[in-house]
Amino acid sequence: MNASHPNLNSNKQLEDNNPVCSANTIAENQKNNHFANADRVWLFAYGSLIYKVDFPYLERKPAYIQHYSRRFWQGSHDHRGTPDAPGRVVTLIQEQEARCGGMAYCITPEVFTHLDHREKNGYLRVKLAVHFSPHEQLEGLVYIAPEHNSAFLGAAPIAQIAKQIAFSSGPSGRNSDYVLQLASALGELEVQDEHVFAVADQVRAYLDCEP
């Protein structure tokens, strides 16, 4: 695989969407024509797509993206919480010096029908550079829930985030399972993420206090 250096502007992609985007982004993502004529696409996974792989793929390998941090700032009304009591899941927040590790999947464009539904609660497809090593990168896609989506919860103290997660659940199960499985998956990939690990430690503490 040859190294490439695409001139990507993910800031512009997010800003070009409506100032207040709906929590349900299926229709918006289906209008996305990134890689419309491609036979295959590299999808970067940084949350539950790392460990809950319910879609077909051709190949996968560890990867990372630059200038983004993973944060539990997105509300989950459809998977790990409810509309009245949302849980918290990860999205990506732009940070100039940051690096976010995860897993990249080589998929066919047909898979986006399933993924658009799974990631419908505020997440938009964004084109960016997926890095496999310091000298190897390709254009790929990632789902990001931007700050202007209506399910965005934003920053909060770690203890507050963890408490909300520890006592939330939804159709896909307990919010705490999401956090602990993500922390475990990142550990297996040898990815260091202080935010995720701090939230996971605090969630465990809350769960240990349950009767």
C-alpha positions as CSV (number, residue, x, y, z in Angstrom):
1,M,0.0,0.0,0.0
2,N,1.5,3.3,-1.0
3,A,1.6,6.2,1.4
4,S,-0.4,9.2,0.4
5,H,-1.0,12.7,1.8
6,P,-4.5,13.7,1.0
7,N,-5.5,17.4,1.6
8,L,-8.5,16.8,3.8
9,N,-10.6,19.4,5.6
10,S,-12.9,17.6,8.0
11,N,-13.7,20.9,9.7
12,K,-15.3,22.2,6.5
13,Q,-17.2,19.0,6.1
14,L,-18.8,19.3,9.5
15,E,-19.5,23.1,9.1
16,D,-21.2,22.6,5.8
17,N,-24.0,20.6,7.5
18,N,-27.0,22.4,9.0
19,P,-26.2,24.5,12.1
20,V,-28.5,22.4,14.2
21,C,-28.6,18.9,12.7
22,S,-31.3,16.4,13.6
23,A,-30.4,13.5,15.9
24,N,-31.5,11.2,13.1
25,T,-28.8,11.5,10.4
26,I,-29.7,8.6,8.1
27,A,-31.1,10.8,5.3
28,E,-28.2,13.2,5.6
29,N,-25.6,10.4,5.4
30,Q,-27.4,8.8,2.4
31,K,-26.8,12.1,0.5
32,N,-23.1,11.8,1.2
33,N,-21.2,11.0,-2.1
34,H,-17.8,10.4,-0.6
35,F,-16.3,7.3,-2.4
36,A,-19.6,6.9,-4.4
37,N,-17.7,5.2,-7.2
38,A,-15.2,3.2,-5.0
39,D,-15.1,-0.6,-4.8
40,R,-14.0,-0.4,-1.2
41,V,-13.6,2.1,1.6
42,W,-11.5,2.2,4.8
43,L,-13.7,2.9,7.8
44,F,-12.0,4.1,11.0
45,A,-13.6,2.8,14.2
46,Y,-13.0,4.4,17.6
47,G,-16.0,3.3,19.7
48,S,-18.2,0.3,19.7
49,L,-17.4,-0.5,16.1
50,I,-14.1,-1.8,17.4
51,Y,-15.5,-4.6,19.4
52,K,-19.1,-5.0,18.1
53,V,-18.5,-5.9,14.5
54,D,-22.0,-6.7,13.1
55,F,-21.1,-5.9,9.5
56,P,-19.1,-7.6,6.8
57,Y,-15.6,-6.4,6.0
58,L,-12.8,-7.5,3.7
59,E,-9.9,-6.7,5.9
60,R,-9.1,-4.9,9.2
61,K,-6.0,-3.7,11.0
62,P,-5.1,-1.2,13.7
63,A,-5.0,2.4,12.7
64,Y,-5.1,5.9,14.0
65,I,-6.2,9.4,13.1
66,Q,-4.7,12.7,14.0
67,H,-6.0,15.9,15.4
68,Y,-9.0,14.3,17.2
69,S,-9.6,13.1,20.8
70,R,-12.2,10.5,21.9
71,R,-14.7,11.9,24.4
72,F,-17.9,10.6,26.1
73,W,-19.7,13.8,25.0
74,Q,-22.5,12.3,22.8
75,G,-25.9,11.4,24.1
76,S,-27.3,7.9,23.4
77,H,-31.0,7.9,23.2
78,D,-31.4,4.8,21.0
79,H,-28.7,2.3,22.1
80,R,-27.4,2.8,25.6
81,G,-30.1,5.1,27.0
82,T,-33.6,6.4,26.3
83,P,-35.0,9.7,25.1
84,D,-35.9,10.6,28.7
85,A,-32.6,9.2,30.2
86,P,-29.9,9.2,27.6
87,G,-26.6,7.4,28.1
88,R,-23.2,8.7,27.0
89,V,-21.1,7.3,24.1
90,V,-18.0,8.5,22.4
91,T,-17.6,11.0,19.6
92,L,-14.5,12.8,18.3
93,I,-13.5,16.3,19.3
94,Q,-11.0,18.3,17.3
95,E,-7.7,18.8,19.2
96,Q,-4.6,19.9,17.2
97,E,-2.0,17.8,18.9
98,A,-4.2,14.7,19.6
99,R,-4.0,11.2,18.1
100,C,-6.8,8.7,18.4
101,G,-6.1,5.0,18.0
102,G,-8.6,2.4,16.9
103,M,-9.4,-0.2,14.2
104,A,-9.8,0.3,10.4
105,Y,-12.1,-1.9,8.4
106,C,-12.0,-2.2,4.6
107,I,-15.6,-2.4,3.5
108,T,-17.7,-2.1,0.4
109,P,-20.0,0.9,0.0
110,E,-23.1,-1.3,0.5
111,V,-22.3,-1.7,4.1
112,F,-23.1,2.0,4.8
113,T,-26.8,1.2,4.7
114,H,-26.4,-0.8,7.9
115,L,-23.9,1.5,9.4
116,D,-26.0,4.7,8.7
117,H,-28.8,3.1,10.7
118,R,-26.6,2.0,13.5
119,E,-24.9,5.4,13.8
120,K,-28.1,7.4,13.1
121,N,-28.2,9.2,16.5
122,G,-26.3,12.3,15.4
123,Y,-23.3,10.8,13.6
124,L,-22.2,12.1,10.2
125,R,-19.8,10.4,7.7
126,V,-16.6,12.5,7.5
127,K,-13.7,11.9,5.1
128,L,-10.2,12.0,6.6
129,A,-6.8,10.5,6.6
130,V,-6.5,7.0,8.2
131,H,-3.0,6.2,9.3
132,F,-1.6,2.7,9.5
133,S,2.0,3.9,10.3
134,P,3.8,7.2,10.3
135,H,4.6,6.6,6.6
136,E,1.4,4.9,5.4
137,Q,-2.0,6.6,5.2
138,L,-5.1,6.5,3.0
139,E,-8.3,8.5,2.6
140,G,-11.1,6.9,4.7
141,L,-14.3,7.6,6.5
142,V,-15.3,8.0,10.1
143,Y,-18.6,8.6,11.8
144,I,-18.5,11.8,14.0
145,A,-21.2,13.3,16.1
146,P,-20.5,17.0,15.8
147,E,-21.3,19.6,18.5
148,H,-24.3,21.0,16.5
149,N,-26.3,17.7,16.6
150,S,-29.3,17.7,18.9
151,A,-28.1,14.7,20.9
152,F,-24.7,16.3,21.8
153,L,-24.3,16.5,25.6
154,G,-20.9,18.1,25.8
155,A,-18.2,18.1,28.4
156,A,-18.7,17.3,32.1
157,P,-16.5,16.2,35.0
158,I,-15.4,12.6,34.8
159,A,-17.4,11.6,37.9
160,Q,-20.6,13.1,36.5
161,I,-20.1,11.3,33.1
162,A,-19.4,8.0,34.9
163,K,-22.4,8.3,37.1
164,Q,-24.7,9.0,34.2
165,I,-23.2,6.0,32.4
166,A,-23.3,3.7,35.4
167,F,-27.1,4.1,35.7
168,S,-28.1,4.3,32.1
169,S,-29.3,1.5,29.8
170,G,-31.2,1.2,26.5
171,P,-32.2,-1.3,23.7
172,S,-28.5,-2.3,23.2
173,G,-27.9,-2.9,26.9
174,R,-26.2,-1.2,29.8
175,N,-24.2,1.9,29.1
176,S,-21.6,0.6,31.5
177,D,-21.0,-2.5,29.3
178,Y,-20.3,-0.1,26.4
179,V,-17.6,1.7,28.4
180,L,-15.9,-1.4,29.9
181,Q,-15.9,-3.2,26.6
182,L,-14.4,-0.2,24.8
183,A,-11.7,0.2,27.5
184,S,-10.9,-3.6,27.2
185,A,-10.7,-3.4,23.4
186,L,-8.4,-0.4,23.5
187,G,-6.2,-2.2,26.0
188,E,-5.9,-5.2,23.6
189,L,-4.9,-2.8,20.9
190,E,-2.3,-1.2,23.3
191,V,-4.0,2.2,22.7
192,Q,-3.6,4.7,25.6
193,D,-6.6,6.9,26.2
194,E,-6.7,8.7,29.5
195,H,-10.2,9.9,29.1
196,V,-11.7,6.5,28.4
197,F,-9.7,4.7,31.1
198,A,-10.6,7.4,33.7
199,V,-14.3,7.1,32.9
200,A,-14.1,3.2,33.0
201,D,-12.3,3.3,36.4
202,Q,-15.0,5.6,37.8
203,V,-17.8,3.5,36.3
204,R,-16.4,0.4,38.0
205,A,-16.3,2.3,41.3
206,Y,-20.0,3.1,40.9
207,L,-20.9,-0.5,40.0
208,D,-19.0,-1.8,43.0
209,C,-21.2,0.3,45.2
210,E,-24.4,-1.2,43.8
211,P,-26.3,-3.4,46.3
